[in-house]
Amino acid sequence: MKRTFFVALVIITVFLVAACKDKKTVSHDKKITMIMAESNPEDSISAWMDKAFVEKAEELSGGSITIQLNTDGILGDNSSVMQLMTKPGSNIHLARVSPATIVPYNCEKHTLLDIPFTFTSREHFWKFAFSPLAQTILNEPYEKKVGVKGLFFTEEGFRHFFATKRLEKISDFAGEKIRTAGNTIMHDIANVLGGEPVKVSFSDLYSALQTGIADVAEQPISNYLANHFNKIAPFMILDGHQLGIAEVIITSEAWDSLSENQQKILVEAGKYAGEYCSKISQEAENAAQLTLRNEGTEFIEVNDIAEWQNVCADVRTKAAEANSELYGEIVNLAK
């Protein structure tokens, strides 16, 4: 854990020192304070990215924007935070959530980002994240008047299954209770693997694994370590079925209350945070994996990823059906 934290601390320090060299400006915009929610611990890729975003936004605004970041799920998990943010007068203005959290609010385009085996590499994802295709999806909830707007995408590394007992092949998942957050795609993946989908909130996942309510779950490696899941489920199979994509959102009320200059600042700070994340994610994951191995986690390699892709083929087709053209464009960015 110390190694992971040190790696990220060094990198974020370099970024922030570089940022401080930029010319400071005095803003004439009205001052605004916003509350930001983060479900992951302070010592995680997501929280480090949040901090980079907050620091840059406050710096570029010349003091007109203040963002109070709350980590460790203090303000609630993704679903509860999203529910609050879509209501008028929300006291949470910004949050990092998964695309799956936004899908139930009539945002079908967000489904595309959860389709298994969509992104072939981190490079593929970041090519998408900085493209006009990303803006199409980010703008979806705002255009549909959901009550929030996407600012930028980020990632936490590829997601892998982990379990309370050793699993090394698809047939081993038969009958296992696989945790889902309630989203359709993860439910369908659990089914095609032969498991039993069990809906469990992220805040309850540790205890669910501890008590046997769930046998299997999935997270990026760094989140797996940051949330100490290795203590109770020390077996991880490196299938990489999804990339751990996240989206930073802002309430429509907060967005509309900002000046045009402040809106541009948040977009610029988001781009900065995305670039920062793209630089630290792999290195932080490598450090986390080393720590986990030293603490006794067993990593099981997948020798034939095509077998996993084939099993999930129908899930992919079903999930992409409503926006097949857009999905094809996202997939083709890998070429």
N, C-alpha and C positions, 0 to 999 in steps of 0.2 A: 504493500500500500504506500509506504514512504517513497519507494522508487517512482511509482506512478505519479504521486503528488509532486515530487521534485521535478520530473520531466515536464509536467504541465506548467509548474511554477516558473521554470526557466523560460519556457516559450512565451508564456503570457507576459512575463516581465519584459522580454525583448519587444513584443508588440506594443506594450503600453509606453515603454520608453520612447519608441519610435513615434508613437502618437503624440507624445508630449512635445516633440520637436515641431509639430505643426503650429502655425501661427494662431494664437488665441484671439478670439473675437468676442466682442461684447454684444449680446443680443438685445434687440428692442422688442422681441416677441414677449407676450405675456408668459409669466412663469406657471408651470404646471408640474404637479407631482403625480406620478403613476405608480401603482402597485403591480409587481410582476410575480407570478407563481411558477415554481419549479418543483416537480414531484421527486426528483432524484436528489441524493445527498450532495453536500457542498463539494466533496471530493469526487467529482464525476466529470466526464467530458461535457455533459449537458450544462452543468453549473459553471464550468470554466468558460464555455461559449457564452452563456448568459452574462457573465461578468464582463467579458470583452465587449459585448453589445452595449451593456449599460454604461461602461466607461466611455466608449466612443460616442454614444448618443449625448451624454452629459457634456463631454468635451466640445463636440461640434456645435452644441446649442448655445455655448457661451453662458451657461447658467440658467437658461430658460426651461430646461427639461431636467427633472430629477426623477430617477427610477429607483424604487425600493424593492430589492430582490429578496424573495422568501423561498428558501430551498427546503429540502427534506419533506416535501408534501405537507408543510405546515398549513397551507391554505386549502388542502384537499387534493384528491387524485385528479387525473385528467378529466374524467367524466363529470365529477362534481364541479370542478372549476369551469368547464365548458358550459354547464347548465347556468351557473351564476353569470358568466360573461354574456350570455345571450339574452339576459333580462335587462330591462331599463334600469339605470342607476346602479350598475354593478360597482362594487368597491374593489374589484380586481380588474385591472385595465389591460394587462399584458400576461401572456403565459406561453410556455413551451408545451405543446401537446403533440400527440401522434395524429397522423392523417385519419386513422380509423376513428378517432374521437369526433371528427367533423362529419364523417360519412352519414350518420343517422339524421343529420339536419338537411336532408335533401341535397347533399353534395356528392353526387355520383362520381364526379371526376377524381375526387380524392381516393376513391376505391382503387384506382390504378396504381397508386404508390404502395399498396399492400399486397399486390399480386405476387405470389412466390416466384423466385428466380427471374425477376424482371431486370435487375441491374447486375451486369456481369462483373463489375469492379467498382471501386470507389471513384475512379476516373470517369467512368460512365455516368455515375450519379452526379458528380459535380459539373459535368458538361451539361446535364439536364438542369441542375439547380440554378445555373447562371444563364439559362436560355429563356426565350420568350414563352416556351412551352410551360415552364414553371410558373410564369406570371398568369397564364390562363387558369391554372389550378389555384394559385394563391388568391386570385380575385373572385373565385367562385362563391364563397359564402357571403361576401359583401354584395355581389351582384344579385344574389338570391335573398338579400335582406334578412340573413340569419341573425345578424347582430354583431358579427366579428369580421375582421379582414386579415388575411394572411400577409405577413411582412416578408418572411424569407424562410428557406428550408435549411436544414442542417442534418447531420447524421451522427450516429453513435457506434457505427461498425455493424457488420453482418450479425444477424440474430441466429442463435443456435439453440437446440433443445438441450435441457439439462434435467437430470432425474435423481431420485433418491436411491435408485439402483442402476447397475450397469446396463445400458442399451447400446447395441452396436450395429443393428440393422433394422430395416423397416418392420419386419415381422415381429420384432421385440416390442413394438408399440401396441400390439393387439391387447385390448382390454385395459390398457393403462389410462388412468384419469388425467387428461391433458388440460391444463389451465388455459382458458381463453378470457379475454376481457369483455366478451359479449359481441364482438364483431363477427360478421358472417364469414369472412375469408378464413380467419383462424379456426372457426368452428368447422368449416369445410375441410381444412387441412387435417385437423384432428380426426375427422371421420375417414378420410381416404387413407390415413395411416393405420386405421383399425382401432383407434383409441376412443375413449369416451370424453367428449367435450364437457368441461366443468367451468362455469362462469365464476370467476373470483376477481375482486378488485385488486389493484396493485398493492394497495396498503394492507390487504389481508393475505397477500401471497405467501409471505414467510411462514405465518402460522398455519396456512392451509397445507403447505408442504410438510410442516412439522407434525401435524395431526393426521395426515393421510387423506385429507379432503382432496388433495391433488397429489399426483405422483410425478408429473412431468410439467415443466414450464419452458419458456424460451425468452432469452434476453441477449443483447450484445455482451461480449466478454467483459468489458469495463463496467457495465451496469451490474452484471452478475457478481463481480467482486465488490463494487461500491455498496451493494445492498446485502452483502454477506450471505448470499444464497449458497455459496460453496460450503458453508458450515453444516447445512442440512441436506443438500443435494449435490454431492461432490463428483458427479459424473456428467460430462458434457460431450455431446456428439457434434462434431464440426460439420454440420450440413449446410449452414449458410442459406437457409430457405428464404429469408427476407433480409433487406437492408434496414437497419434501425433508423428510419427516416423520422425526423421531427419537424414541426413547423411552429414558428413563433407568430402568435396572433395578437391582435389588438381589438378592443371593442370598437364597434362602429361609432359609438358616441364619443369615445376618446379621440378616435381618428378625425372625425368631423370637427372636433373642437380645436384641433391644432391649426396653426397657420400653414400656408403652403410651404414655407421655409422649414418649419418643424417636421412636416410630413417627409420632405426630402431628406432631412437629417436622419430620421428613423430608417428610411430605405437605405441610405448610405451606411449607417451603422450596422444594418443587417448584412449588407454585402461584406463589410469588414469582418463581422463575426463569422460569416460563412467561410471566408478565406482563412481566418484563424483556425476554425474547426478543421478544415481540409488539411491543414498543416500538422495538427497535433493528434488527430484521431488514430491513425495507424500506429504512431509511436507510443501513444498512451495505451493502446490495446496490447501491443507487444510487451510493454512493461507489466501490464495487468496479468497477462498470461504467464509470465515468468513468476510473478508473485503467487499466483494460484497453484502453479506446479509445485512450488516450494512449500505451499500449505497443504498439499495432498490431493488437489483436484486431478482427476484422470480425464485426459482429453482423448476422445476416440475419433480417429480419422475416418472420413468417408472415402472409400476407394472408387466407387462408381456413382458420381453425382447424377449421371444421366438417369439412373434408376429412380432417384428421388424426383427429378424433373418430370419423368414419365408418369409417375404416380399422381403428381399434381397437375397434369395436363388439363383435365376437365375443370379443375378449380380455376385455372388461368383463363380458359375460354369463357366460362360463365361470368367471371368478374370483369372481363374486358368487353363483353358484348355490347353494353350500352354506349361505350365510347371507344370502339375498336380502332377508328382512324387515329385518334389522339394517342392511344396506346401504341399503335404501330410506329408513330413518329418518335415516341420516347424510346422504344426498343431499338430503333434504327440509329439512334445517337451513338450506339456502341460501335458502329461501323466506321 
